[in-house]
Amino acid sequence: MSANQQLQQHILETLAQYPSYGYRIAQCILRRAPQLLESKESALYPVLYQLELEGALESWKETAHNQTRRYYRITHKGRGKLVKVDKDLIPAKLSPQLTLGVQAI
């Protein structure tokens, strides 16, 4: 998985929890995978825009305390992309029950 794909995955995972704005998304990613941004938080924004163009994210602006922020949220298509990436990470030799999240008894 390329660095860009990893960054996309972390963005989608973060936004699957709750809508957020760029700086907060970057802080979440820096805690989990600091090597992806390596103090270049600006690398996040082209990926956010790309995901938005693909329809995986939607955004809107909010102003509070004289500060305007662009918030992002994952879309249904984005959740599908997140699930697809997760399935790609599952080893092919696992039983069908495990790949569906069902534990064998």
Buried (B, 14 or more C-beta within 10 A) or exposed (E): EEBEEBBBBBBBBBBEEEBBBBEBBBBBBBEEBEEBBEEEBEBBEEBBEBBBEEEBBBBEEEEEEEEEBEBBBBBEBBBEBBEEBEEEEEEEEEEEEEEEEEEEE
